[in-house]
Amino acid sequence: MIGTTGVASNGEKLFIANNTKITTIDRSEKQTDIPHGYDHIEDIAVSGNFLAGIYVKDEQYGIFLLDLINVTYTSKENLSYEPYRIMIETNLSENTPTVYAMDNKFKRYIYNSFLIEKDTIPGGDRAYDEVDIAKGPGKEYFMSTREIKPTLSGNKLPIELSGDFLKIQLYLDHLFIIYLSHYNMYSIVQYNIKTQERLNEIEGGYFSTRIYMCIHRNTLYISSTLNRTISLSQFSLTAQELGTGGTFVLFNTESIKPNLTEDTLDIDVTKMKERRELYAVDTKTAEKSYFKYYVWSAFAILFIILIYISVLFPATGKVNLILLVILLVAALFILRSYI
């Protein structure tokens, strides 16, 4: 995570964007790089087999949709607005994505899988320096520079922080809020939206660019000038909450009807047990190895004795002949056994 411009997770894989490629990391830590032809990427979101993003090329903003199965890009340029955040929702039964791009007034532009604009969702009248949206099952929160609301027209959450809000991430009943805590420094606050309680705060570090955040395998990934990973165990979460294993993914599962069937296997367990008990262990290889070990040991002992005798007594033709025979026999044995 060096020089990254966005992070996202679909629960199975982590996606990291930078100026030249999008890197995926799966559960086995296998890394795959997917190159892109944009000058740089400014935000990404993933759902199912699709990844959406905001890009800049030739100083012009656009959005793209990446099919992760076929590794193909669809791009939309010449936008009538400046996109600040990107979201994506996948209908799993039809494997069709819906892309949402949001400007700095919270107006959302809705696109189909071909990035054809289908509809818009109205925003507010005022533009903000920084906006974000966090969405989960039955929950939706809008972040502006100084407040967070469950709806655009609703009351803001009763949370007061010393600096501007920069990014939010929803996890179960908790909001992780990144805010400007000091000059060019940020911190992460854990806020319980049910009890409306500020639970925990961790200092994040220095930043000079936009901040991106996602949750992947009970770890908070923060992409900024200096990237960080923070285990969720450092926050005030129960063991049950930590056991959920990750992240909210924007899936549309309403049209999916599970069809679960049970069946039994026609296996004679008694006969299988009898066959397993009749299996004989082949010990010939081990016996052969032991035999060679004994033969080599005998050769070694005999050779040492002959060398000792040749040192004690003057060399004779008979001793030299016996040594030569021993060496010849050993060489033949090696040739026959190993070559």
N, C-alpha and C positions, 0 to 999 in steps of 0.2 A: 504494500500500500504506500508507494512513494509517488508523488506527483499525481495523485488521483483526483478525479473530478466527479465522483459519484460512487455510491455503494448501494447495493440492493440484495435482498435474499428472498428466495421462494420456499425456504425451509429445507430444501435439499441441496441447493448450490448457492455459493456466494458469488456475486458479480461485482467486479471492480472496473471502473472506467478511467482511462487517462487519455492523453492527447492523440495517441496512435492506435489504441486497441482496447477491447473489452476482455478482461480476463475472468474466466470462470474457475472456481475451485469446488470440487465435489467432496463427498464424504470421505473418500479415500485420500484426500489431499492432492488429487491429480489436478494439474493446472493446464488449462487450455486457453490459448489466445485467439481472439476473433478480431482481425483488423477492421478498421473503418476508414472511410475516405474523407472524413470531416477535419476541419482545422482543430477543433476541440469539442468536447462534450460538456454540457453544463448540468445535467441532471439525468438520472435514470430511475426506472421503476420496472418491476418484473411481476408477472403473474402467469402461472402455468408454463406453457412452452413459448411465451412471448416476452420480449423486453422492449420497452419504449424509452425514448430519450429526447432531450433537447440538444441540438447541435448548433454550432456556428461555422459557417463556411463563407469565405470572401466577405467577412464582416456582416453577414446576414444570418438572422436566426431562422431555424427550421426545426421540425420534429421528425423522428424516424421510428419505425417499428421493425424489430429484428425477430424473425422466425428462428427460434433456437434449434429446431429440428433440422430444417433445411439450410440454415445459416444464410438467409437471404434478407436483404434490407429493402424496406419501402420508405421513401423520404417524401416530406411535404415541405416545400419552400414557399417564398413570397407570402408570408403570414401577414395579416392585417394588424397584428398585435405583437407584443414582446412577451414570450412565455417565461414564466418564473418557476413553475413547478409542473411536473408530469406525473400522471397516474394511469394505471391500467387495470382493467377488470376482465377476467376471462370466463366465458360460459363453458364449463368443462364438458357438458354433454355434447355441445356442437363444436368445441375447440375453436371458438371465435372470440377475438379480443375486442374490447372497446377502450379507446384511448381518450383520456381527459387531459387537456392542457389548460393551465390556469395563469391568468395575468396578475398584475400587482393590485387589481381591484377585486380579486376573487371571482372574476367572471371565468366560467369554464366552457371550453370548446370541445364538443364531443365528436369523435371520429370513429369510423368503422375500420375493418381490417385492411382496407385499401387506403386509409388515411383520407377518406372523403368526409368532409364535415357534414354531420347529420343534424346537429342541434346545438344549442347553447343553454347554459344555466346562468341566470343573471347574477351579477356581483353587487358590490356596493358603489357608492358615489366617490369615495375617497381612495386615492392611491397611497401605497405604503412602500417604505424602503425595503422591507422584507416581509414575505408572506409564506405561509405553509399550511398544509392540511394533513390531518391524521385521521384515518378511517379504520374502523373495525366493525365486527358484527353489532349492528344496532347503535353504533356510536360514530360521531363525526365532529371533529374539532377544527376550528379555524384560528390560525395564529397570525397576528399582525405584529408590528414593531413593539407595541406596549401592552397587548392584551390577547387573551385566548377566550374564544366563545364556542359553545356547543352548536349554535346556529348563528348566521350572520346578523340576524336582528335580535338575538337573545342577549341575556345579561352575561357579562364576562365572568370568568372564574375568579373567585376571591383570592388571588395569589399575587403578592407584591414582591418584585425582585428589583435589585438596584440598577440593573442595566437593561438594554433592549433585548427582546427575544430574537433568537437566531434560527432555531429549528426545534421541532417537536416529533416525538415518536410514541405511538400508543402501544401499550402492552397490557392486555387484560384490563384491569381497573386502574392502571397507572399510566401517567404521562411522564415521559422523560423530556425535560425542557433544557435546551442549551441556551444560555444567555450571556451577554457581555458583562462579566463580573468586574473586570478592571480594564485598564487601557490595553487593548490588543490581547486580552486574556479572556477565556471563557470558562464557565463551570456548567455542570450537569446537575439539575435538580429533579428528584423523584417526587411526583405529586399524585396523591390518591384522589381520583375524581369522585369516588363514592363518599368518602368521609371528608372530602375537601381539606385534606391535610398535607402539609409539606413534610415529607418523611426523611429525606436524605439529600446530601449535596456532596459532590466530588469535584475537585478542581481539575479542569481539562488541560489547560496549557495555553500556549501562544497560537494566534491565528492572524492571517492577513488576507485570506480569501474566503469564499463561501464555505459553509460547513455542511456536510452531508452525514446522515446517520441511518443505520438500520440495525436490526437485531437478527443474529444468526447463531443458532445452537447455544442459547443462553449466554451469548456474548454481545455486548454493545460495540459496534464498529463505528468509529468516527473518522471521517475523511476530512482533513483540513490541511493547513500548512505543515503541521506535524501530526501525523496520523496516530490514532490510539485504538486499542482494544481494551474494554473494561468488562470483566465478568459480572453478570447480574447478581452473583452471590455477594458482591460488595454493597448492594443496595438492600433495602428493607423489604425482602420478599420471603414468603413462606416456602417450605420445601415443596408443597403442592404446586405453588405458582411457578417455581423453578422447574418442576417436572414437566411442564407443558412443552418445553423443548423449543421455543423459538419465537416465531414471528407471525403476525397477522398477515395473511395473504389475501388479496382482493379477488376472491373466487365467487362466481355466481353459481350456486349449487341447487337452486330452487327446482330446476327441471330434472334433476337426477333422481331416479327411483332405484334404490339398490335391489338387486335380485340375488339373494343369497340362498344357496341350496346346500344340503348336507347329503353325504353319501358314505358308504362303507366300502372297504376293500375286501375282496374275496381272497383271503390269505389263510392257509392252514398253519396256525402258529405252532402247533405241536410238531408237525412235520419239519417246519423250519428249524425248530430247536434241536430235533434229532440230527438233522444234516449238519448243523453247526458243531454239535458235540462229536461227530464222526471225523471232522477235519483232523488230519495228521500233520504234525510238524516235521518238516524236512530238515534233518540234522546233518546231512551228508556234507554240506559246504563247511560247516563248523568243524566236523571231524577231520576233513581234508586239511583245513588250516592248522589244526592242532598237530597233525602228523608232520607237516612241513616245518612247524616250529621245533618239534623234537629232533628232526633230522639236522636242521641247521644248528641247533644247540650242540649236538654230538660232533658235527664238523668243526665247530668253533673250539670246543674243548680239546679235541685231538690236535688241531692245528697249533693251539697255544702250547701244548705239551711238546710237540716236535720242535717248535721254535726255541723253547726252553732248553731242550736237549742239545740243539745245535749251538747254543750259546755256551753251555757247560763243557762240551767236548769239541775237539777239532773237527772241522767239516770233513766228511767222507763222502764218497760217491753214493753209498747206500742211503745216507740221510738226505742228501740232495734229491735222490731219486724218489724217496718216499714223499718229500715235500711237493715235488713236481706232480706226482700221481694225485695227491690230495687236492691240489689246485685244479688239476685237469678234471677230476670228478666233480668238484664244486661248480666249475664252469659249465660242464655238461648238464648238471642238475638245474642250473639257472636257465640255460637255453631251453630245456625241455619243459620247465614249469611256467615260465613267464613270457617266452617269446614265441 
